[in-house]
Amino acid sequence: MSTDFTTPATTDALVAVFRRVLEDEDVTADSDFFDLGGDSLLATRVLSAVARAHGVELAFDDFLLAPTPARLARRIAAAA
């Protein structure tokens, strides 16, 4: 039986990271990082924050496939 780590707290934490990195308080769980002006350099900051907070090393390709806080939370859960 696998544990689902995709909790509102995880998604909320990722929303906070996106807001900080993008300097945009309007980020929601379904906001697309790249549509909000994010680029590959800023994405590395998000991935670094994920690694520190969740102990999960995701590749840039993972981020490209899951560019919203909600989808990224699911990637983290799958990798954990």
N, C-alpha and C positions, 0 to 999 in steps of 0.2 A: 504494500500500500504506500503510495507516494503522498507526501505532504504538499499541499498547495501553499506556496509562500507568496502568492499574489494576493496580498491583502490591501485593503484601502490605505493602510499605513505605508506600505511599500510604494504604492502609486502616488500617494501624497508626498512622500519623500522625493520621488523622482520629479514631480511637478515643481517642488521647491528647488531642486538642482537645475532644472531647465530654466526656471525664472531667474535664478542667480546667474547662470552662464549667459543667458540671452539678454539679461537686464530688461525683462519684460514681465510685468506682474499679471498680464492677461492670459498666461499659459494655463491651460486646463489639461485634464487627463488625456484628452483626444487631440491636443495640439500637435501638429507636425513640426518637428524641430527645423527642418530645412525650409518649410513654407514660412517660418517666422524669421528667416534670415540666418539660420545656423549654417556653419560650414565645417569642413573636416577638422580644422584646428580646434574649434569650439567643441566638436564632438569628442575629441580626445579628452577634454576636460570632464565631460559627462561620463565617459567610460572610466576615467580615473576615479571619479567620485563613486561610481558603482562598485569598483573593485575595493575601495576603502570601506565603504559602508556595508557591502553585502558579501564580500569575500569571493566575488565571481569575476573572472577575467573574460570579458566579451570582446570579440573582434570587431573591427570597424564594419565589416560586412553584416554582422549581427545588428548593429545599430542602423545600417541602411535598410534592413528588412523590418525593423521595429522602431521607427523614428518618433513614436509618441510615448509619453510616460506609461500609459496603460499597456501598450504592446511591449514596451521594454521590460515592464514588471513581469509579464508572462515569460519573456526570454530568460530573465533572471531565475524565475521559478523552475524553468526547464533545465537550466544549467546547474542548479544547486543540488 
